[in-house]
Amino acid sequence: MFKEHPKGLPVLFFTELWERFGYYLMLGIFFLYMTDFAPKGLGYSTEMASDVYGTYIALVYLTPFLGGLLADRVLGYIKSIVIGGILMALGYFGLAIPGDTFLWPSLFLVIFGNGFFKPNISTLVGNLYAEEKYKILKDTGYNIFYMGINIGAFVCNFVAAYLRNEFGWGFAFAGAGVGMLIGVAWFIFGLKHIRSADIKKPAQQGDASLMSIALYVFLPAVLTAILGYILPNMLLGHALFGSASTDAFIFASIPIVIFYFSLWFRAAKEDKDSIAALLSIFGVVIIFWAIFHQNGAALTVWARDYTNRQLPAVVENVVAPLGLTEVKYKDVLVIEKDGKSIEIPSALVSAGNKPTELKYKTSTDDKVDHFIDTAGAKVTKAEGSYFANMSPGVKNSIPGNEPYVILSTEIFQSINPFWVVFMTPVVVTFFSMLRRRGKEPSTAGKIGWGLFITALSTLVMIGAVIFSDNGSVKSSAAWLVGTYFVITIGELCLSPMGLSLVSKVSPPRFTALMMGGWFLSTSIGNKLSGVISGLWNSFDNKVYFFLINFVAAGIAALAIFLMMKWLRRVISQHN
């Protein structure tokens, strides 16, 4: 796989594999952790969890603007990657501490750590292919690099499920930290193969200085974020875009977006077309990320609440000892207090030490006694949430007080990376075949087809909604498998090609900064995904939820194809 490529590629491949192992392990369980019934989880509502999730993944991809700039001008790529990896590891270990006291500072560390790590390792990959003999292999190199990302993303969810089910949420988050440290250690071990690609590009005449960027970009971003968080509620009594955090993010993005457009305005004549082409691509792919990153929110809700996760007995006997299953009870007590809801098995509840106190376990295997003060709480007997849309025949055959074993929700997060690992060689071979015939699409053409295929993936989910009678009966897991297969093909045509395009087309001194621009578009799309996912409960008929995604992706694909002639010309000038 690495034979014809630079020796530094396997170093960056495995570094990114372990970094993404940690990142996607955390991301795969984050929404579930926030919405899990207290005391093990945070007990947030779906709307609040969607807001936090969307804001987090947006900010994770907003900070590469800063990290790319500092790497280009001051730190270099190697130092930036090491700093970023250590910060992220500390953040994951912070998330391992129960409760939300350390939640926000830990997320802060991960967000800023990713800003130093993500754009710069992607830039290093491109720099490895600067020699003439390697240039033709750059797209393939990014595909291989992308496969490393998804090997880590595939494996991590099984580890997350095992650690969460056997030891608790904290151990799962700590596992992400361990993965990140392994990645940093591997990177340092292989430095001799990548030092030649660590080239700082100092500012040239006409470029904005770091001080001016701080004064005219970062300071306005902070101030507008504060204003966006406060003013709409003060003046209107409600947020403009669903929540105060969303308003803050949108307002903060405005100065940064203006800065990128100013790069084009101030650029030399020979650089204007390349910057304009990249900014156009950045604007369009926002839609892809808005749809793709619903895998951690809306599609996770579909997997958790609407998908049949019952396992055949022979499969259950294999995966249960691996900690990949969870237990549900049909008869539960629902305790609502302080805006949080707790669902506990009726059979495992007993009286506590106080008149208003209940003692309970969350499963028959739980060795810990939990206590809750029910004073002022609403306590009702109910049916477990998982059983709400189960067919009556199956439901009636399940004893109310006996454990019901099902597949852990986070395992569904491994479907997409599995398809990436499985399909990357197929896609690479397919494009290699087209290249030999002189029919390979341009990098921009691949991105356009990626958006079109992404639109098709939403039609699969529309099928899932229709055949499950709008979620009134459990949906087959095959629908999610099919959805992830289709969107993975779109992802392989788009995401690694975007990285390759930035590396090809960027003016050399702006490479990491423009890589930060690519991740800025990812950031805005990620935030938009949280906003859209937060509307889930607003749609009685879920067909309309996925139909909106279909139309948006279709329009984005059309925009790329309309610009195709111009984009091909610009790209050809840099090959």
Buried (B, 14 or more C-beta within 10 A) or exposed (E): EEEEBBEBBBBBBBBBBBBBBBBBBBBBBBBBBBBBBBBBBBBBBBBBBBBBBBBBBBBBBBBBBBBBBBBBBEBBBBBBBBBBBBBBBBBBBBBBBBEEEBBEEBBBBBBBBBBBBBBBBBBBBBBBBBEEEBEEBBBBBBBBBBBBBBBBBBBBBBBBBBBBBEEBBBBBBBBBBBBBBBBBEBBBEBEEBBEEBBBEBEEEEEBBEBEEBEEBBBEBBEEBBEBBBEBBEEEEEEBBBBBBBBBBBBBBBBBBBBBBEEBBEEBEEEBBBBBBBBBBBBBBBBBBBBBBBBBBBBBBBBBBBBBBBBBEEEEBEEBBEEBBBBBBBBBBBBBEBEEBBBBBBBBBBEEBEEEEEBBBBBBEEBEEEBEBEBEEBEBEEBBBBBBBBBEEEEBEEBEBEEBBBBBBBBBBBBBBBBBBBBBBEEBBEEBEEEBEEEEBBBBBBBBBBBBBBBBBBBBBBBBBBEEBEBBEBBBEBEBBBBBBBBBBBBBBBBBBBBBBBBBBBBBEBBBBBBBBBBBBBBBBBBBBBBBBBBBBEEBEEBBEBBBBBBEBBBEBBBBBBEBBEBBBEBBEEBE
